[in-house]
Each structure stands twice: as C-alpha cells, then as structure tokens.
Amino acid sequence: MTIKPLTDKVVIKKLQAEETTKSGIVLASASQEKPQVAEIIAVGPGGVVDGNEIKMQVTVGQKVIIRDYAGTTVKLEGEEYIVVRQDDILAIVE
C-alpha cells in the first residue's frame, strides 16, 4: 500500500535522532533532540490552493527541515509517516 498526497501535500519520514554525541557519550532517549530533518517519500502534484497556483519545489528523496509539530502523523504497515503542507518545509538539506 502506498500513500499518494494531494495538491500541496508532502509525505515525509523523520530521520532517527543521534544516539551518541560527537565525543561518544550515549544519550538516553529522553535527552535526545526531536529530529526536524526528514526524508521526502511522496510529493503531491501541486495545483490551485485557496485561489493561488502552487508549484511543488521539492522532490522524492530529498532531505528537508520541517517546522516543529507540523503535519498529521499516519501509521501504515508498521511505519510512521507525516503528511505536511509544502509551506511547513523550511529548507532543503544538501
């Protein structure tokens, strides 16, 4: 089963938080930062949203930085995805 987003929606999967610091200290799960970097899994076609033409600027496979608490979390076949609007994506990680 796949997820196909509509209009200006993007399906992302958050990347795992670092479990150790650069100096090698292992972090407890409570002290790990909530990751804001995610990989794009699927992209909607764009189109007219609220009377404005939306052109999609992201593509599948890119790593992006998203807003805190953005989107709707969906569990599908044991995997957790987040559906966000393109506006909730702050930057592309290169």
matplotlib code that plots the C-alpha trace (Angstrom):
import matplotlib.pyplot as plt

x = [0.0, 1.3, 0.4, -0.3, -0.6, -3.0, -2.4, 0.4, 0.9, 4.2, 4.7, 7.8, 9.5, 11.6, 15.2, 16.4, 17.9, 21.5, 22.0, 25.6, 27.3, 30.3, 32.5, 31.0, 28.6, 25.5, 22.3, 19.2, 16.1, 14.6, 17.5, 17.7, 16.5, 13.4, 14.6, 13.4, 15.2, 13.1, 13.2, 10.6, 8.7, 6.0, 5.0, 1.6, 1.1, 0.6, -2.3, -4.7, -5.0, -7.1, -7.1, -3.3, -1.3, 1.1, 4.2, 6.0, 9.6, 10.6, 11.2, 11.1, 14.4, 15.4, 16.2, 14.4, 13.9, 10.4, 8.6, 8.1, 4.7, 3.9, 1.6, -0.5, 1.1, 0.0, 0.9, 0.9, 2.1, 4.2, 5.9, 5.2, 4.9, 3.9, 1.8, 2.7, 1.9, 4.8, 4.7, 5.7, 9.0, 11.6, 14.7, 16.3, 19.4, 22.1]
y = [0.0, 3.5, 7.0, 9.4, 13.0, 15.5, 19.2, 20.8, 17.9, 16.1, 12.7, 12.6, 10.2, 11.6, 10.5, 8.9, 11.2, 10.9, 8.4, 9.5, 12.8, 13.7, 12.8, 9.4, 9.9, 7.7, 9.7, 8.4, 8.6, 11.3, 13.6, 13.2, 16.1, 15.7, 15.4, 18.1, 16.5, 14.2, 12.4, 13.0, 9.9, 11.3, 14.7, 15.9, 17.4, 21.0, 22.9, 25.6, 26.0, 28.9, 30.6, 30.5, 28.4, 26.1, 24.7, 22.0, 22.8, 19.5, 16.0, 12.5, 11.5, 15.0, 15.6, 18.6, 20.5, 20.9, 23.0, 21.7, 19.9, 20.2, 17.9, 14.8, 11.6, 8.4, 4.8, 2.5, -1.1, -0.6, 2.6, 6.1, 8.9, 12.6, 14.4, 18.1, 21.1, 22.3, 25.5, 23.5, 22.7, 25.3, 24.2, 21.5, 19.8, 19.4]
z = [0.0, -0.9, 0.2, -2.7, -1.4, -3.0, -4.1, -2.0, 0.5, 1.0, 2.8, 4.9, 7.2, 10.1, 10.3, 13.6, 16.3, 17.1, 19.9, 20.7, 20.9, 18.8, 21.8, 22.0, 25.0, 24.7, 25.2, 26.9, 24.7, 26.9, 26.3, 22.6, 20.5, 18.5, 14.9, 12.5, 9.5, 7.4, 4.0, 1.4, 0.5, -1.9, -3.3, -4.4, -7.9, -6.8, -8.3, -7.1, -3.3, -1.9, -5.3, -5.6, -8.1, -6.1, -7.8, -5.9, -5.2, -3.5, -4.9, -3.6, -1.8, -0.7, 3.0, 4.4, 7.7, 8.8, 11.4, 14.9, 15.4, 11.7, 9.8, 10.6, 11.7, 9.9, 10.6, 7.7, 7.7, 10.8, 9.5, 10.8, 8.2, 8.5, 5.9, 5.7, 3.5, 1.4, 3.5, 6.6, 4.9, 5.9, 4.0, 1.8, 3.3, 0.7]

ax = plt.figure().add_subplot(projection="3d")
ax.plot(x, y, z, "-o")
ax.set_aspect("equal")
plt.show()
